[in-house]
Amino acid sequence: MIWNSYDYRFPWVSRLDKEILSPAYGEHTPRQQSGRWRDCFSTPEGRALFSSISDWYHDHTHHGDSSVIVDRIMSTSVIAEQPPEQREGVRATVWRIINEDETLRQARLDNKFVMPYVTHVASTRPLTL
């Protein structure tokens, strides 16, 4: 399994998730971030069928103007499917977070932003029966 996720070690990225994405997904939508996908591998059946999970992580970034953040959030499926007036509220929240975070001050001045990501690879193998 492989996921490219936002890097939530950055406080402003965590705010994007907390204030925008998590509420849009809701509590019952499965997300990689919850780690609940691992549950099926830890059951007696899962342990009998698959080897232990090995994890690998790699940090990477996307560079660009403010659209590297704004457009990425706006293109998330749970945001893109919202009615126009709701999407504009999301856009305003993204800009509020960008404008309030002091660590993005120079990025705002230069209009050169970096969106941090983490690639997570989780691998396992079927056990022979």
Disulfide bonds with the S-S distance in Angstrom:
none
